[in-house]
Amino acid sequence: MIAMASLLDDHELLGRLVAFNTVSSKPSDPLLDWVCNYLDRPGVRLERVAAGEAGKSNLFAVAGPEDAEGGMTLCGHVDVVPADEPGWSTDPFTLYEEGDRYFARGACDMKGFDCLAINRLAAVDPSTLRRPLAVLLTCDEEVGSLGAKRFAEDPGLISRIPTNVLIGEPTSLRAVRMHKGHMKVRVILRGRSAHTGSPHLGINAVEAAEPVLAAIRTMREQLAHEPSENAVCFPRVPYSVLAVARIQGGQAVNVIPDLCELDVGLRLMPERLGDEVFEALKHAIEQAADSAAEVDVTMVNENPPMLTSEEAPLHRRLCHLLGQTSSAGVSFASDGGWLNRAGMSCVLFGPGNIEVAHRPDEYLPKDEFHRGGEVLDQLISEICIEV
């Protein structure tokens, strides 16, 4: 690795990145503008790709030979969850250092890894790369991996970065080759309003939800008892999860409610097909619903599961570096679901613990941050230079 004169150290760069308020409801392009300027140097090819809403795009930067196979892509999302909780001890968008931790919104999830990836590409001498090294930064991961979905659906884009993808979700520096999917389903029950003094004139949409809830409970129990070849990698919850997360209906105590909405979440084991489970859930709900009420079941969003072979070269190499002897899975979704579906071989690896993300005083352990950088240096050397 060759240090450039303008290169910030990892700590300084982390401070710059967390200072951008990239909550998913806000544009993330200002951060990418800054990163483009930071990485703009001879031998680095930069491309921005619009990803839907104004102010939202994906960025990929590639160095090394264009026609060589292999190489590695370092992937991270730049959006963060809101920081409106009252429990913050300091400004969530100003990096704060205390003891062995860095505190800020996104420090753990996942600007810590973004920083390491950006600085590794900024520091490498492109002429030493015998295989390409890429950094892919996505938007809107926290609201359904929308940026990664748009990227993965374009074969022309997918073909321009290495298919070995290291995604920097906080895994406490473990190599993770699988995760559950996350599907959001909305159930709308429509009845007919009436005065509660004349209930026979109405159709109560809230009461019509009772058999629907029972059907969902039945399917939840079925999913929980399904055998899974990957259960050992999810020791805490070794099964698919189906949960009713929100119910809304009714306007006033003296009005028969004509509408009831249910939001349902599905976290599927990696080997399960989302479309298949959704159709089974939809059929069960439609069969259970009160025939007097109309029912509409729609898939609002899907983050596919990720499942990479234990023998995938990137997974094997990373496990060897870490001294890790067993496969690991996580119950949260990532951009890896869509990239995996597009044919990329994805492994999650990053500093920090997901259990402290999405909370006040989110933090990143300094030792994991520094160790993560060392591991990336070694991987880049082995995969992109010493081949």
Contacts in CASP RR format, 6 or more apart in sequence:
PFRMAT RR
TARGET T0000
AUTHOR 0000-0000-0000
METHOD contacts of the structure
MODEL  1
MIAMASLLDDHELLGRLVAFNTVSSKPSDPLLDWVCNYLDRPGVRLERVA
AGEAGKSNLFAVAGPEDAEGGMTLCGHVDVVPADEPGWSTDPFTLYEEGD
RYFARGACDMKGFDCLAINRLAAVDPSTLRRPLAVLLTCDEEVGSLGAKR
FAEDPGLISRIPTNVLIGEPTSLRAVRMHKGHMKVRVILRGRSAHTGSPH
LGINAVEAAEPVLAAIRTMREQLAHEPSENAVCFPRVPYSVLAVARIQGG
QAVNVIPDLCELDVGLRLMPERLGDEVFEALKHAIEQAADSAAEVDVTMV
NENPPMLTSEEAPLHRRLCHLLGQTSSAGVSFASDGGWLNRAGMSCVLFG
PGNIEVAHRPDEYLPKDEFHRGGEVLDQLISEICIEV
1 120 0 8 1.000
1 123 0 8 1.000
1 124 0 8 1.000
1 125 0 8 1.000
1 377 0 8 1.000
1 380 0 8 1.000
2 123 0 8 1.000
2 124 0 8 1.000
2 125 0 8 1.000
2 128 0 8 1.000
3 123 0 8 1.000
4 41 0 8 1.000
4 122 0 8 1.000
4 123 0 8 1.000
6 38 0 8 1.000
7 119 0 8 1.000
7 122 0 8 1.000
7 123 0 8 1.000
8 16 0 8 1.000
8 119 0 8 1.000
9 119 0 8 1.000
10 115 0 8 1.000
10 116 0 8 1.000
10 119 0 8 1.000
10 369 0 8 1.000
10 370 0 8 1.000
10 373 0 8 1.000
11 102 0 8 1.000
13 115 0 8 1.000
13 118 0 8 1.000
13 119 0 8 1.000
14 95 0 8 1.000
14 102 0 8 1.000
14 104 0 8 1.000
14 107 0 8 1.000
14 111 0 8 1.000
14 112 0 8 1.000
14 115 0 8 1.000
14 364 0 8 1.000
14 369 0 8 1.000
15 95 0 8 1.000
15 104 0 8 1.000
15 115 0 8 1.000
16 34 0 8 1.000
17 31 0 8 1.000
17 78 0 8 1.000
17 111 0 8 1.000
17 112 0 8 1.000
17 114 0 8 1.000
17 115 0 8 1.000
18 93 0 8 1.000
18 94 0 8 1.000
18 95 0 8 1.000
18 104 0 8 1.000
18 105 0 8 1.000
18 106 0 8 1.000
18 107 0 8 1.000
18 111 0 8 1.000
19 93 0 8 1.000
19 94 0 8 1.000
19 95 0 8 1.000
20 28 0 8 1.000
20 30 0 8 1.000
20 31 0 8 1.000
20 34 0 8 1.000
20 78 0 8 1.000
20 93 0 8 1.000
21 93 0 8 1.000
22 28 0 8 1.000
22 31 0 8 1.000
22 78 0 8 1.000
22 79 0 8 1.000
22 80 0 8 1.000
23 79 0 8 1.000
23 80 0 8 1.000
23 81 0 8 1.000
23 82 0 8 1.000
23 83 0 8 1.000
23 105 0 8 1.000
24 79 0 8 1.000
24 80 0 8 1.000
24 81 0 8 1.000
24 140 0 8 1.000
24 142 0 8 1.000
24 143 0 8 1.000
25 82 0 8 1.000
27 53 0 8 1.000
27 54 0 8 1.000
27 55 0 8 1.000
27 56 0 8 1.000
28 55 0 8 1.000
28 56 0 8 1.000
28 57 0 8 1.000
28 78 0 8 1.000
28 79 0 8 1.000
28 139 0 8 1.000
28 140 0 8 1.000
29 55 0 8 1.000
29 56 0 8 1.000
29 57 0 8 1.000
31 78 0 8 1.000
32 48 0 8 1.000
32 57 0 8 1.000
32 59 0 8 1.000
32 78 0 8 1.000
32 137 0 8 1.000
35 59 0 8 1.000
35 118 0 8 1.000
35 137 0 8 1.000
36 46 0 8 1.000
36 48 0 8 1.000
36 59 0 8 1.000
38 118 0 8 1.000
38 122 0 8 1.000
39 46 0 8 1.000
39 61 0 8 1.000
39 118 0 8 1.000
39 121 0 8 1.000
39 122 0 8 1.000
39 135 0 8 1.000
40 46 0 8 1.000
41 122 0 8 1.000
42 126 0 8 1.000
43 63 0 8 1.000
43 64 0 8 1.000
43 126 0 8 1.000
44 61 0 8 1.000
44 62 0 8 1.000
44 63 0 8 1.000
44 121 0 8 1.000
44 126 0 8 1.000
45 61 0 8 1.000
45 62 0 8 1.000
45 63 0 8 1.000
45 66 0 8 1.000
46 59 0 8 1.000
46 60 0 8 1.000
46 61 0 8 1.000
47 59 0 8 1.000
47 60 0 8 1.000
47 61 0 8 1.000
47 160 0 8 1.000
48 57 0 8 1.000
48 58 0 8 1.000
48 59 0 8 1.000
49 57 0 8 1.000
49 58 0 8 1.000
49 59 0 8 1.000
49 60 0 8 1.000
49 150 0 8 1.000
49 151 0 8 1.000
49 154 0 8 1.000
49 157 0 8 1.000
50 56 0 8 1.000
50 57 0 8 1.000
51 57 0 8 1.000
51 58 0 8 1.000
51 138 0 8 1.000
51 139 0 8 1.000
51 140 0 8 1.000
51 146 0 8 1.000
51 147 0 8 1.000
51 150 0 8 1.000
51 151 0 8 1.000
52 146 0 8 1.000
52 147 0 8 1.000
52 150 0 8 1.000
56 139 0 8 1.000
56 140 0 8 1.000
56 147 0 8 1.000
57 139 0 8 1.000
58 136 0 8 1.000
58 137 0 8 1.000
58 138 0 8 1.000
58 139 0 8 1.000
58 147 0 8 1.000
58 148 0 8 1.000
58 150 0 8 1.000
58 151 0 8 1.000
59 135 0 8 1.000
59 136 0 8 1.000
59 137 0 8 1.000
60 73 0 8 1.000
60 134 0 8 1.000
60 135 0 8 1.000
60 136 0 8 1.000
60 137 0 8 1.000
60 157 0 8 1.000
60 160 0 8 1.000
60 161 0 8 1.000
61 121 0 8 1.000
61 134 0 8 1.000
61 135 0 8 1.000
62 132 0 8 1.000
62 133 0 8 1.000
62 134 0 8 1.000
62 160 0 8 1.000
62 161 0 8 1.000
63 121 0 8 1.000
63 124 0 8 1.000
63 126 0 8 1.000
63 129 0 8 1.000
63 132 0 8 1.000
63 133 0 8 1.000
63 134 0 8 1.000
64 126 0 8 1.000
64 129 0 8 1.000
64 131 0 8 1.000
64 132 0 8 1.000
64 133 0 8 1.000
64 384 0 8 1.000
65 129 0 8 1.000
65 130 0 8 1.000
65 131 0 8 1.000
65 132 0 8 1.000
66 132 0 8 1.000
68 130 0 8 1.000
68 131 0 8 1.000
68 132 0 8 1.000
69 131 0 8 1.000
70 131 0 8 1.000
70 132 0 8 1.000
70 162 0 8 1.000
70 163 0 8 1.000
70 164 0 8 1.000
70 383 0 8 1.000
71 131 0 8 1.000
71 132 0 8 1.000
71 133 0 8 1.000
71 162 0 8 1.000
71 164 0 8 1.000
71 383 0 8 1.000
71 384 0 8 1.000
72 131 0 8 1.000
72 132 0 8 1.000
72 133 0 8 1.000
72 134 0 8 1.000
72 162 0 8 1.000
72 164 0 8 1.000
72 165 0 8 1.000
72 166 0 8 1.000
72 314 0 8 1.000
72 379 0 8 1.000
72 380 0 8 1.000
72 383 0 8 1.000
72 384 0 8 1.000
73 134 0 8 1.000
73 135 0 8 1.000
73 136 0 8 1.000
73 161 0 8 1.000
73 162 0 8 1.000
73 163 0 8 1.000
73 164 0 8 1.000
73 165 0 8 1.000
73 166 0 8 1.000
73 344 0 8 1.000
74 113 0 8 1.000
74 116 0 8 1.000
74 117 0 8 1.000
74 120 0 8 1.000
74 121 0 8 1.000
74 133 0 8 1.000
74 134 0 8 1.000
74 135 0 8 1.000
74 136 0 8 1.000
74 165 0 8 1.000
74 166 0 8 1.000
74 168 0 8 1.000
74 376 0 8 1.000
75 117 0 8 1.000
75 135 0 8 1.000
75 136 0 8 1.000
75 137 0 8 1.000
75 138 0 8 1.000
75 165 0 8 1.000
75 166 0 8 1.000
75 167 0 8 1.000
75 168 0 8 1.000
75 335 0 8 1.000
75 336 0 8 1.000
75 339 0 8 1.000
75 346 0 8 1.000
76 110 0 8 1.000
76 113 0 8 1.000
76 114 0 8 1.000
76 117 0 8 1.000
76 136 0 8 1.000
76 137 0 8 1.000
76 138 0 8 1.000
76 141 0 8 1.000
76 167 0 8 1.000
76 168 0 8 1.000
76 335 0 8 1.000
77 110 0 8 1.000
77 114 0 8 1.000
77 137 0 8 1.000
77 138 0 8 1.000
77 139 0 8 1.000
77 140 0 8 1.000
77 141 0 8 1.000
77 142 0 8 1.000
77 145 0 8 1.000
77 148 0 8 1.000
77 335 0 8 1.000
78 111 0 8 1.000
78 114 0 8 1.000
78 137 0 8 1.000
78 138 0 8 1.000
78 139 0 8 1.000
79 139 0 8 1.000
79 140 0 8 1.000
79 141 0 8 1.000
79 142 0 8 1.000
79 143 0 8 1.000
80 105 0 8 1.000
80 106 0 8 1.000
80 109 0 8 1.000
80 111 0 8 1.000
80 142 0 8 1.000
81 105 0 8 1.000
81 109 0 8 1.000
81 142 0 8 1.000
81 357 0 8 1.000
81 358 0 8 1.000
83 92 0 8 1.000
83 93 0 8 1.000
83 105 0 8 1.000
83 360 0 8 1.000
85 359 0 8 1.000
85 360 0 8 1.000
86 360 0 8 1.000
87 360 0 8 1.000
87 361 0 8 1.000
88 360 0 8 1.000
88 361 0 8 1.000
89 96 0 8 1.000
89 103 0 8 1.000
89 360 0 8 1.000
89 361 0 8 1.000
90 96 0 8 1.000
90 103 0 8 1.000
90 361 0 8 1.000
92 104 0 8 1.000
92 105 0 8 1.000
92 360 0 8 1.000
92 362 0 8 1.000
93 104 0 8 1.000
93 105 0 8 1.000
94 104 0 8 1.000
95 102 0 8 1.000
95 103 0 8 1.000
95 104 0 8 1.000
95 107 0 8 1.000
96 102 0 8 1.000
96 103 0 8 1.000
96 104 0 8 1.000
97 103 0 8 1.000
99 366 0 8 1.000
100 365 0 8 1.000
100 366 0 8 1.000
100 367 0 8 1.000
101 363 0 8 1.000
101 364 0 8 1.000
101 365 0 8 1.000
101 366 0 8 1.000
102 363 0 8 1.000
102 364 0 8 1.000
102 366 0 8 1.000
102 369 0 8 1.000
103 361 0 8 1.000
103 362 0 8 1.000
103 363 0 8 1.000
103 364 0 8 1.000
104 111 0 8 1.000
104 362 0 8 1.000
105 362 0 8 1.000
106 112 0 8 1.000
106 357 0 8 1.000
106 362 0 8 1.000
107 362 0 8 1.000
107 363 0 8 1.000
107 364 0 8 1.000
108 170 0 8 1.000
108 351 0 8 1.000
108 352 0 8 1.000
108 353 0 8 1.000
108 354 0 8 1.000
108 356 0 8 1.000
108 357 0 8 1.000
108 362 0 8 1.000
108 363 0 8 1.000
108 364 0 8 1.000
109 169 0 8 1.000
109 170 0 8 1.000
109 354 0 8 1.000
109 357 0 8 1.000
109 358 0 8 1.000
109 362 0 8 1.000
110 168 0 8 1.000
110 169 0 8 1.000
110 170 0 8 1.000
110 350 0 8 1.000
112 351 0 8 1.000
112 364 0 8 1.000
112 369 0 8 1.000
113 168 0 8 1.000
113 169 0 8 1.000
113 170 0 8 1.000
113 350 0 8 1.000
113 351 0 8 1.000
114 137 0 8 1.000
116 351 0 8 1.000
116 369 0 8 1.000
116 372 0 8 1.000
116 373 0 8 1.000
116 376 0 8 1.000
117 135 0 8 1.000
117 168 0 8 1.000
117 376 0 8 1.000
118 135 0 8 1.000
120 133 0 8 1.000
120 135 0 8 1.000
120 373 0 8 1.000
120 376 0 8 1.000
120 377 0 8 1.000
120 380 0 8 1.000
121 133 0 8 1.000
121 134 0 8 1.000
121 135 0 8 1.000
124 133 0 8 1.000
124 380 0 8 1.000
124 384 0 8 1.000
128 385 0 8 1.000
129 384 0 8 1.000
129 385 0 8 1.000
130 384 0 8 1.000
130 385 0 8 1.000
130 387 0 8 1.000
131 162 0 8 1.000
131 383 0 8 1.000
131 384 0 8 1.000
131 385 0 8 1.000
131 387 0 8 1.000
132 161 0 8 1.000
132 162 0 8 1.000
132 384 0 8 1.000
133 162 0 8 1.000
133 380 0 8 1.000
133 384 0 8 1.000
134 161 0 8 1.000
134 162 0 8 1.000
136 151 0 8 1.000
136 161 0 8 1.000
136 165 0 8 1.000
138 145 0 8 1.000
138 147 0 8 1.000
138 148 0 8 1.000
138 151 0 8 1.000
138 335 0 8 1.000
139 146 0 8 1.000
139 147 0 8 1.000
140 146 0 8 1.000
140 147 0 8 1.000
141 147 0 8 1.000
141 148 0 8 1.000
141 334 0 8 1.000
141 335 0 8 1.000
144 182 0 8 1.000
144 301 0 8 1.000
144 303 0 8 1.000
144 333 0 8 1.000
145 303 0 8 1.000
145 333 0 8 1.000
145 334 0 8 1.000
145 335 0 8 1.000
145 336 0 8 1.000
145 337 0 8 1.000
145 338 0 8 1.000
147 335 0 8 1.000
148 335 0 8 1.000
148 336 0 8 1.000
148 337 0 8 1.000
148 338 0 8 1.000
148 339 0 8 1.000
149 338 0 8 1.000
151 157 0 8 1.000
151 158 0 8 1.000
151 338 0 8 1.000
151 339 0 8 1.000
152 158 0 8 1.000
152 338 0 8 1.000
152 339 0 8 1.000
152 341 0 8 1.000
152 342 0 8 1.000
152 344 0 8 1.000
153 338 0 8 1.000
153 342 0 8 1.000
155 342 0 8 1.000
158 342 0 8 1.000
158 343 0 8 1.000
158 344 0 8 1.000
163 343 0 8 1.000
163 344 0 8 1.000
163 345 0 8 1.000
164 312 0 8 1.000
164 313 0 8 1.000
164 314 0 8 1.000
164 344 0 8 1.000
164 345 0 8 1.000
164 383 0 8 1.000
165 314 0 8 1.000
165 336 0 8 1.000
165 339 0 8 1.000
165 344 0 8 1.000
165 345 0 8 1.000
165 346 0 8 1.000
165 347 0 8 1.000
166 314 0 8 1.000
166 318 0 8 1.000
166 346 0 8 1.000
166 347 0 8 1.000
166 348 0 8 1.000
166 349 0 8 1.000
166 376 0 8 1.000
166 379 0 8 1.000
167 334 0 8 1.000
167 335 0 8 1.000
167 336 0 8 1.000
167 339 0 8 1.000
167 346 0 8 1.000
167 347 0 8 1.000
167 348 0 8 1.000
167 349 0 8 1.000
168 348 0 8 1.000
168 349 0 8 1.000
168 350 0 8 1.000
169 176 0 8 1.000
169 330 0 8 1.000
169 332 0 8 1.000
169 334 0 8 1.000
169 348 0 8 1.000
169 349 0 8 1.000
169 350 0 8 1.000
169 354 0 8 1.000
170 350 0 8 1.000
170 351 0 8 1.000
170 352 0 8 1.000
170 353 0 8 1.000
170 354 0 8 1.000
170 357 0 8 1.000
171 328 0 8 1.000
171 330 0 8 1.000
171 348 0 8 1.000
171 349 0 8 1.000
171 350 0 8 1.000
171 352 0 8 1.000
171 354 0 8 1.000
172 350 0 8 1.000
172 351 0 8 1.000
172 352 0 8 1.000
172 353 0 8 1.000
172 368 0 8 1.000
173 322 0 8 1.000
173 349 0 8 1.000
173 350 0 8 1.000
173 351 0 8 1.000
173 352 0 8 1.000
173 368 0 8 1.000
173 371 0 8 1.000
173 372 0 8 1.000
173 375 0 8 1.000
174 322 0 8 1.000
174 324 0 8 1.000
174 328 0 8 1.000
174 349 0 8 1.000
175 315 0 8 1.000
175 318 0 8 1.000
175 319 0 8 1.000
175 322 0 8 1.000
175 324 0 8 1.000
175 328 0 8 1.000
175 347 0 8 1.000
175 348 0 8 1.000
175 349 0 8 1.000
176 328 0 8 1.000
176 329 0 8 1.000
176 330 0 8 1.000
176 347 0 8 1.000
176 348 0 8 1.000
176 349 0 8 1.000
177 306 0 8 1.000
177 307 0 8 1.000
177 308 0 8 1.000
177 309 0 8 1.000
177 310 0 8 1.000
177 312 0 8 1.000
177 315 0 8 1.000
177 327 0 8 1.000
177 328 0 8 1.000
177 329 0 8 1.000
177 347 0 8 1.000
177 348 0 8 1.000
178 230 0 8 1.000
178 233 0 8 1.000
178 270 0 8 1.000
178 305 0 8 1.000
178 306 0 8 1.000
178 307 0 8 1.000
178 308 0 8 1.000
178 327 0 8 1.000
178 328 0 8 1.000
178 329 0 8 1.000
178 330 0 8 1.000
179 270 0 8 1.000
179 305 0 8 1.000
179 306 0 8 1.000
179 329 0 8 1.000
179 330 0 8 1.000
179 331 0 8 1.000
179 332 0 8 1.000
179 333 0 8 1.000
179 334 0 8 1.000
179 336 0 8 1.000
179 337 0 8 1.000
179 348 0 8 1.000
180 234 0 8 1.000
180 240 0 8 1.000
180 241 0 8 1.000
180 267 0 8 1.000
180 268 0 8 1.000
180 269 0 8 1.000
180 270 0 8 1.000
180 305 0 8 1.000
180 330 0 8 1.000
180 331 0 8 1.000
180 332 0 8 1.000
180 333 0 8 1.000
181 266 0 8 1.000
181 267 0 8 1.000
181 268 0 8 1.000
181 270 0 8 1.000
181 274 0 8 1.000
181 302 0 8 1.000
181 303 0 8 1.000
181 304 0 8 1.000
181 305 0 8 1.000
181 306 0 8 1.000
181 333 0 8 1.000
181 337 0 8 1.000
182 265 0 8 1.000
182 266 0 8 1.000
182 267 0 8 1.000
182 302 0 8 1.000
182 303 0 8 1.000
182 332 0 8 1.000
182 333 0 8 1.000
183 265 0 8 1.000
183 266 0 8 1.000
183 267 0 8 1.000
183 268 0 8 1.000
183 274 0 8 1.000
183 277 0 8 1.000
183 278 0 8 1.000
183 299 0 8 1.000
183 301 0 8 1.000
183 302 0 8 1.000
183 303 0 8 1.000
184 263 0 8 1.000
184 264 0 8 1.000
184 265 0 8 1.000
184 266 0 8 1.000
184 299 0 8 1.000
184 300 0 8 1.000
184 301 0 8 1.000
184 302 0 8 1.000
185 263 0 8 1.000
185 264 0 8 1.000
185 265 0 8 1.000
185 266 0 8 1.000
185 278 0 8 1.000
185 281 0 8 1.000
185 297 0 8 1.000
185 298 0 8 1.000
185 299 0 8 1.000
185 300 0 8 1.000
186 261 0 8 1.000
186 262 0 8 1.000
186 263 0 8 1.000
186 264 0 8 1.000
186 297 0 8 1.000
186 298 0 8 1.000
186 300 0 8 1.000
187 209 0 8 1.000
187 212 0 8 1.000
187 261 0 8 1.000
187 262 0 8 1.000
187 263 0 8 1.000
187 264 0 8 1.000
187 285 0 8 1.000
187 295 0 8 1.000
187 296 0 8 1.000
187 297 0 8 1.000
188 259 0 8 1.000
188 260 0 8 1.000
188 261 0 8 1.000
188 262 0 8 1.000
188 295 0 8 1.000
188 296 0 8 1.000
188 297 0 8 1.000
188 298 0 8 1.000
189 205 0 8 1.000
189 206 0 8 1.000
189 208 0 8 1.000
189 209 0 8 1.000
189 212 0 8 1.000
189 259 0 8 1.000
189 260 0 8 1.000
189 261 0 8 1.000
189 262 0 8 1.000
189 289 0 8 1.000
189 293 0 8 1.000
189 294 0 8 1.000
189 295 0 8 1.000
190 205 0 8 1.000
190 258 0 8 1.000
190 259 0 8 1.000
190 293 0 8 1.000
190 294 0 8 1.000
190 295 0 8 1.000
190 296 0 8 1.000
191 202 0 8 1.000
191 203 0 8 1.000
191 204 0 8 1.000
191 205 0 8 1.000
191 208 0 8 1.000
191 257 0 8 1.000
191 258 0 8 1.000
191 259 0 8 1.000
191 292 0 8 1.000
191 293 0 8 1.000
191 294 0 8 1.000
192 201 0 8 1.000
192 202 0 8 1.000
192 203 0 8 1.000
192 256 0 8 1.000
192 258 0 8 1.000
193 202 0 8 1.000
193 255 0 8 1.000
193 256 0 8 1.000
193 257 0 8 1.000
193 258 0 8 1.000
194 200 0 8 1.000
194 201 0 8 1.000
194 202 0 8 1.000
194 255 0 8 1.000
194 256 0 8 1.000
195 201 0 8 1.000
195 254 0 8 1.000
195 255 0 8 1.000
195 256 0 8 1.000
196 253 0 8 1.000
196 254 0 8 1.000
196 255 0 8 1.000
196 256 0 8 1.000
197 254 0 8 1.000
199 256 0 8 1.000
201 256 0 8 1.000
202 256 0 8 1.000
202 258 0 8 1.000
203 256 0 8 1.000
203 258 0 8 1.000
203 290 0 8 1.000
203 292 0 8 1.000
203 293 0 8 1.000
204 256 0 8 1.000
204 257 0 8 1.000
205 249 0 8 1.000
205 250 0 8 1.000
205 257 0 8 1.000
205 258 0 8 1.000
205 259 0 8 1.000
205 260 0 8 1.000
205 293 0 8 1.000
206 249 0 8 1.000
206 250 0 8 1.000
206 257 0 8 1.000
206 260 0 8 1.000
207 290 0 8 1.000
208 260 0 8 1.000
208 289 0 8 1.000
208 290 0 8 1.000
208 292 0 8 1.000
208 293 0 8 1.000
208 295 0 8 1.000
209 247 0 8 1.000
209 260 0 8 1.000
209 262 0 8 1.000
211 288 0 8 1.000
211 289 0 8 1.000
211 290 0 8 1.000
212 262 0 8 1.000
212 285 0 8 1.000
212 288 0 8 1.000
212 289 0 8 1.000
212 295 0 8 1.000
213 244 0 8 1.000
213 262 0 8 1.000
214 288 0 8 1.000
215 284 0 8 1.000
215 285 0 8 1.000
215 287 0 8 1.000
215 288 0 8 1.000
216 242 0 8 1.000
216 244 0 8 1.000
216 264 0 8 1.000
216 281 0 8 1.000
216 284 0 8 1.000
216 285 0 8 1.000
218 284 0 8 1.000
219 242 0 8 1.000
219 280 0 8 1.000
219 281 0 8 1.000
219 284 0 8 1.000
220 241 0 8 1.000
220 242 0 8 1.000
220 243 0 8 1.000
223 239 0 8 1.000
223 240 0 8 1.000
223 241 0 8 1.000
223 242 0 8 1.000
223 277 0 8 1.000
224 239 0 8 1.000
224 240 0 8 1.000
224 241 0 8 1.000
225 239 0 8 1.000
226 239 0 8 1.000
226 240 0 8 1.000
226 269 0 8 1.000
228 238 0 8 1.000
228 239 0 8 1.000
228 240 0 8 1.000
228 269 0 8 1.000
228 271 0 8 1.000
229 271 0 8 1.000
230 269 0 8 1.000
230 270 0 8 1.000
230 271 0 8 1.000
230 307 0 8 1.000
230 329 0 8 1.000
231 238 0 8 1.000
231 239 0 8 1.000
231 269 0 8 1.000
232 238 0 8 1.000
233 327 0 8 1.000
233 328 0 8 1.000
233 329 0 8 1.000
234 269 0 8 1.000
234 329 0 8 1.000
234 331 0 8 1.000
236 331 0 8 1.000
237 331 0 8 1.000
239 269 0 8 1.000
240 266 0 8 1.000
240 267 0 8 1.000
240 268 0 8 1.000
240 269 0 8 1.000
240 272 0 8 1.000
240 277 0 8 1.000
241 265 0 8 1.000
241 266 0 8 1.000
241 267 0 8 1.000
241 331 0 8 1.000
242 264 0 8 1.000
242 265 0 8 1.000
242 266 0 8 1.000
242 281 0 8 1.000
243 264 0 8 1.000
243 265 0 8 1.000
244 262 0 8 1.000
244 263 0 8 1.000
244 264 0 8 1.000
244 265 0 8 1.000
245 263 0 8 1.000
245 264 0 8 1.000
245 265 0 8 1.000
246 261 0 8 1.000
246 262 0 8 1.000
246 263 0 8 1.000
247 260 0 8 1.000
247 261 0 8 1.000
247 262 0 8 1.000
247 263 0 8 1.000
248 260 0 8 1.000
248 261 0 8 1.000
249 257 0 8 1.000
249 259 0 8 1.000
249 260 0 8 1.000
249 261 0 8 1.000
250 257 0 8 1.000
250 259 0 8 1.000
250 260 0 8 1.000
251 257 0 8 1.000
263 300 0 8 1.000
264 281 0 8 1.000
266 274 0 8 1.000
266 277 0 8 1.000
266 278 0 8 1.000
266 281 0 8 1.000
267 331 0 8 1.000
267 333 0 8 1.000
268 274 0 8 1.000
268 277 0 8 1.000
268 305 0 8 1.000
269 305 0 8 1.000
270 305 0 8 1.000
270 306 0 8 1.000
270 307 0 8 1.000
271 305 0 8 1.000
271 307 0 8 1.000
272 305 0 8 1.000
274 302 0 8 1.000
274 304 0 8 1.000
274 305 0 8 1.000
278 299 0 8 1.000
281 297 0 8 1.000
282 297 0 8 1.000
285 295 0 8 1.000
285 297 0 8 1.000
286 295 0 8 1.000
286 297 0 8 1.000
289 295 0 8 1.000
303 333 0 8 1.000
303 334 0 8 1.000
303 337 0 8 1.000
303 338 0 8 1.000
304 333 0 8 1.000
304 337 0 8 1.000
304 338 0 8 1.000
304 340 0 8 1.000
304 341 0 8 1.000
305 333 0 8 1.000
305 337 0 8 1.000
305 340 0 8 1.000
306 333 0 8 1.000
306 334 0 8 1.000
306 336 0 8 1.000
306 337 0 8 1.000
306 340 0 8 1.000
306 346 0 8 1.000
306 348 0 8 1.000
307 340 0 8 1.000
308 315 0 8 1.000
308 340 0 8 1.000
308 345 0 8 1.000
308 346 0 8 1.000
308 347 0 8 1.000
309 315 0 8 1.000
309 345 0 8 1.000
310 316 0 8 1.000
310 327 0 8 1.000
312 345 0 8 1.000
312 347 0 8 1.000
313 345 0 8 1.000
314 345 0 8 1.000
314 347 0 8 1.000
314 383 0 8 1.000
315 345 0 8 1.000
315 347 0 8 1.000
317 379 0 8 1.000
317 382 0 8 1.000
317 383 0 8 1.000
318 324 0 8 1.000
318 347 0 8 1.000
318 349 0 8 1.000
318 375 0 8 1.000
318 379 0 8 1.000
319 325 0 8 1.000
321 375 0 8 1.000
321 378 0 8 1.000
321 379 0 8 1.000
322 375 0 8 1.000
330 348 0 8 1.000
330 354 0 8 1.000
332 354 0 8 1.000
334 348 0 8 1.000
336 344 0 8 1.000
336 346 0 8 1.000
336 348 0 8 1.000
337 346 0 8 1.000
339 346 0 8 1.000
340 346 0 8 1.000
349 375 0 8 1.000
350 368 0 8 1.000
350 372 0 8 1.000
351 364 0 8 1.000
351 365 0 8 1.000
351 368 0 8 1.000
351 369 0 8 1.000
351 371 0 8 1.000
351 372 0 8 1.000
352 364 0 8 1.000
352 365 0 8 1.000
352 368 0 8 1.000
352 369 0 8 1.000
356 362 0 8 1.000
356 363 0 8 1.000
END
